[in-house]
Amino acid sequence: MTADPAAAADPLLDRALVEEATKKSGLIWVQGEGSPARALWHVWHEGAAHLVGDGPDEQPLPGLVDGGRAEVTVRSKDKGGRVVAWTADVSELAPGSEPWEAAVAELKGKRLNASDAEGITERWASQCRVVRLTPRGAVTEVPSGSLAAAPLPTAATTRQPVPGALPRLLFKRKRR
């Protein structure tokens, strides 16, 4: 869906589109200042997307600095295509503050496969950052066409090619 400048006259409609699309999406693509866009899990709470990261066993949050801006692209949960893009004001929540506690309560419920589920709040307070992305202004235009980019460098490797005899061995077993 692309934002039509003529239809963008209603800020309440834009706000509702951003909120509903972001709530329903499990991942958002976030591009901080001077960094590439990354897929990040989040929680929508009190009118903004909240992220936790930059700690052990958590997602990286490069370019998301307190007082900065970020570009957010929301994908469709069912089809994976782009739904809407918006600009966000970035603010880092202070550990132990009331907004931090409220955001962490929501994030904790959405955190999958945490190695230390009981002590996760304390770990986030001491070793991680909780960031709030507040929508700013109208929906930004989502360009038509592909936004495909080269994958980010990683230490991950792919498997070696399957040996030529393996398919014959597997199919032979099934026939018996």
C-alpha positions as CSV (number, residue, x, y, z in Angstrom):
1,M,0.0,0.0,0.0
2,T,1.4,3.4,-0.9
3,A,0.6,6.6,0.8
4,D,-1.2,9.0,-1.5
5,P,-0.3,12.7,-0.7
6,A,-3.9,13.8,-1.4
7,A,-5.3,11.2,1.0
8,A,-2.7,12.0,3.7
9,A,-4.7,15.0,4.7
10,D,-6.3,13.2,7.7
11,P,-3.7,12.8,10.5
12,L,-6.1,10.6,12.6
13,L,-6.4,8.1,9.7
14,D,-2.6,8.0,9.3
15,R,-2.2,7.5,13.0
16,A,-4.8,4.7,13.0
17,L,-3.1,3.0,10.0
18,V,0.3,3.2,11.7
19,E,-1.0,1.8,15.0
20,E,-3.0,-1.0,13.6
21,A,-0.4,-2.2,11.1
22,T,2.4,-2.0,13.7
23,K,0.3,-3.8,16.4
24,K,-0.5,-6.7,14.0
25,S,3.0,-7.1,12.6
26,G,5.5,-9.3,14.5
27,L,8.5,-7.6,13.0
28,I,9.2,-4.1,11.8
29,W,12.1,-2.9,9.7
30,V,13.9,-0.1,11.5
31,Q,16.6,2.1,10.0
32,G,18.4,4.2,12.6
33,E,20.8,7.1,11.8
34,G,23.7,5.9,9.8
35,S,22.8,2.2,9.9
36,P,21.1,-0.3,7.6
37,A,17.5,-1.3,8.1
38,R,17.1,-4.3,10.4
39,A,14.1,-6.5,11.2
40,L,13.3,-6.1,14.9
41,W,10.6,-7.6,17.1
42,H,8.7,-5.1,19.1
43,V,5.6,-4.4,21.1
44,W,3.1,-1.6,20.5
45,H,2.3,0.1,23.8
46,E,0.8,3.5,24.7
47,G,1.0,4.9,21.2
48,A,4.5,3.8,20.3
49,A,6.6,0.8,19.3
50,H,8.9,-0.4,22.1
51,L,12.1,-2.5,21.4
52,V,14.6,-4.1,23.7
53,G,18.2,-4.9,22.6
54,D,21.9,-4.2,22.6
55,G,22.6,-6.8,25.3
56,P,23.6,-10.4,25.6
57,D,21.1,-12.7,23.8
58,E,19.1,-9.7,22.5
59,Q,18.7,-8.0,19.1
60,P,21.1,-5.2,18.1
61,L,19.8,-1.7,17.9
62,P,22.4,0.2,15.8
63,G,21.7,3.8,15.0
64,L,18.8,4.1,17.5
65,V,20.1,7.0,19.7
66,D,18.1,8.9,22.3
67,G,16.7,12.0,20.7
68,G,17.3,10.7,17.1
69,R,15.0,9.6,14.3
70,A,14.4,6.3,12.6
71,E,12.5,5.2,9.6
72,V,10.1,2.3,10.3
73,T,8.6,0.0,7.6
74,V,5.8,-2.3,8.7
75,R,5.2,-5.6,6.9
76,S,2.0,-7.6,6.6
77,K,1.9,-10.4,9.1
78,D,0.2,-12.8,6.6
79,K,1.8,-11.9,3.3
80,G,5.1,-10.3,4.4
81,G,4.7,-7.4,2.1
82,R,5.1,-3.7,3.0
83,V,2.0,-2.1,4.5
84,V,3.1,1.3,5.7
85,A,6.2,3.3,6.4
86,W,6.6,6.0,9.1
87,T,9.2,8.3,10.7
88,A,9.8,7.9,14.4
89,D,11.3,9.9,17.2
90,V,13.6,7.7,19.2
91,S,13.8,7.9,23.0
92,E,15.6,5.6,25.4
93,L,13.7,4.7,28.5
94,A,15.5,5.0,31.9
95,P,15.6,1.6,33.7
96,G,13.3,1.5,36.7
97,S,11.2,4.5,35.5
98,E,7.4,4.2,35.3
99,P,7.4,4.2,31.4
100,W,10.2,1.6,31.4
101,E,8.4,-0.7,33.8
102,A,5.2,-0.5,31.8
103,A,7.1,-1.2,28.5
104,V,9.1,-4.1,30.0
105,A,5.9,-5.7,31.3
106,E,4.6,-5.8,27.7
107,L,7.9,-6.8,26.2
108,K,8.4,-9.6,28.6
109,G,5.1,-11.2,27.5
110,K,6.2,-11.2,23.9
111,R,9.8,-12.4,24.4
112,L,10.2,-15.9,23.0
113,N,12.8,-18.4,24.0
114,A,14.4,-16.3,26.8
115,S,17.1,-18.3,28.6
116,D,16.4,-16.6,31.9
117,A,12.7,-15.9,31.9
118,E,12.6,-15.3,35.7
119,G,15.5,-12.8,35.7
120,I,14.9,-11.2,32.4
121,T,13.7,-7.9,33.9
122,E,16.8,-7.5,35.9
123,R,19.0,-8.4,33.0
124,W,17.3,-5.9,30.7
125,A,17.7,-3.2,33.4
126,S,21.4,-3.8,33.9
127,Q,22.6,-4.9,30.4
128,C,20.1,-3.8,27.7
129,R,18.4,-0.8,26.3
130,V,14.6,-0.3,26.0
131,V,13.8,2.1,23.2
132,R,10.6,3.8,22.3
133,L,9.8,4.7,18.7
134,T,7.0,7.3,18.7
135,P,5.4,8.1,15.3
136,R,6.0,11.6,14.1
137,G,3.9,13.3,11.6
138,A,2.1,11.7,8.6
139,V,2.7,8.4,7.0
140,T,5.8,8.5,4.7
141,E,5.4,7.3,1.2
142,V,6.3,3.7,0.5
143,P,8.0,3.6,-2.9
144,S,6.6,1.1,-5.4
145,G,8.9,-1.7,-6.5
146,S,11.3,-3.8,-4.6
147,L,13.3,-2.5,-1.6
148,A,15.5,-5.6,-1.7
149,A,19.0,-5.0,-0.4
150,A,22.1,-7.2,-0.1
151,P,22.1,-9.2,3.2
152,L,24.1,-7.8,6.1
153,P,27.5,-9.4,6.6
154,T,27.4,-12.3,9.1
155,A,29.6,-15.1,10.4
156,A,26.8,-17.6,9.6
157,T,27.6,-20.2,6.9
158,T,25.6,-22.3,4.6
159,R,25.6,-26.1,4.5
160,Q,27.8,-28.0,2.1
161,P,26.1,-29.5,-1.0
162,V,24.3,-32.7,-0.5
163,P,26.4,-35.8,-1.5
164,G,25.3,-37.3,-4.9
165,A,24.5,-40.7,-3.4
166,L,22.3,-39.4,-0.6
167,P,19.1,-39.1,-2.5
168,R,19.4,-42.7,-3.8
169,L,20.0,-44.0,-0.3
170,L,17.0,-42.1,1.1
171,F,14.6,-43.2,-1.7
172,K,15.8,-46.8,-1.4
173,R,14.8,-46.9,2.3
174,K,11.3,-45.5,1.6
175,R,10.5,-48.2,-1.0
176,R,11.0,-51.1,1.4
